[in-house]
């Protein structure tokens, strides 16, 4: 019996979900948005089901990136993404974010690195 096109498409989508979304993805391994983001350092990693803050280059400009880390059941976390991805914070937020983070979340040595790399 031949399967309908709709059923074949459903099977294809199911196979992609199984092969692409298998495990939790650590922030240091997230490379998206591909071709636009280059990770320099993960400043904060709250682990699975937490959040991460990083410094990197987005389109050649140093920026803070943030992401919801997801879980093994939902590794991409952001519902509109096909894979784990960083989103860029506006440059106007950089100082406020770095300076407002408590030392327990962002140690002073990481703040010094971020200030130097971001020029704040």
N, C-alpha and C positions, 0 to 999 in steps of 0.2 A: 504494500500500500504506500502510495506517495504522500509525503507530508505536505500540508499546506504551506505557503510562503510565510504566513504569519507564525505558524508553529516552528518553522525553521529559524525565523528571526528570534523567537523566544528562546530556543535552544542556544543560539549563538550568544545572545545577551547573557544567559545564565552561565555559559562557559567563560565569558570574559570576567564576570564577577568572581567566579571561583579562582581563576588564574591570577587576576590582578590584585585582589584584595584578600590576602591570606593572613598576614600578621601585622602587628603593631609596627609602625615605622618611626624610628628614632629621629628627632629633629636634625641631627648631624647628617642624616642620609637623605633629607628632602632637598631636591634640586629644582623644584618648580617655583615660580614660572621659568621653565626651561629656556635657555638662550638669553634670559634677561636678568637672572639672579645668580650671584656667585657668593656663596657663604664664606665669611671670614671667621666668625666665632659665634658659638652658641653662648649667650650670656646667662640665660636662665633656662632650665629644663625641669619642669615640674612632673615629668614622667607621664606614664600612660593615664589617660583621661584628665590630664592637666593642660598646661599651656607652655609655650616656649617663646623666648625673646632672643633675637640674634642680630648681629650686625653683619652686613654684607654689602655688595654692590648691586644696585638695580639700574640697568641701562647705563652702567659705568659710574654711577653716583652712589656714594656711601649712604646707606639708609638703615633704619631699624626695621626688621621684619618680625612678624608675630604669627603664631599659628596655634590652633587648638590641636593638641597631640593625638586625639583619637584613642581608640582601643583596638584590641585584636579583632573584635567584632565589627568595628567601624574605623578602620585605619586612616581613611582620608579625612574623617571628621566633618569637613565643610561639605554640606549637602550639594552644593552646586559644582563641586570639583569632581574630576574623574580620577584623581590621585591626590596624595598629600601635597599641600602647597603652602607657601608663605604668602602673607599679604603685607604690603608695605604701609608703615605708619607715615602720616604726613611729616615732613621735616620740621614743621612748627611744633610737633609733639615731642621731638627728641629730648630736649632739655628737661621738660616736665616729667617724662617717663623715667629717664635715668636718675634724676635727682630725687624723685618721690619714692623710688623703690627702697624698702627697708634692707639693711645689711644682711638679714637672714635670707632674703631672696636674691639679692645682687650684691656680692661682696665688694668692698672698696677697691680691690685690685681690678675687678671687672669694670667698675665705674670709671676708673682711671683710663683703662684701655678704650672704653666707649667714648669718653670725652675726647681723647686724643684723636681717635679715628674719625669721629664726627665733627671735630673742630668746635666743640662747645665748652 
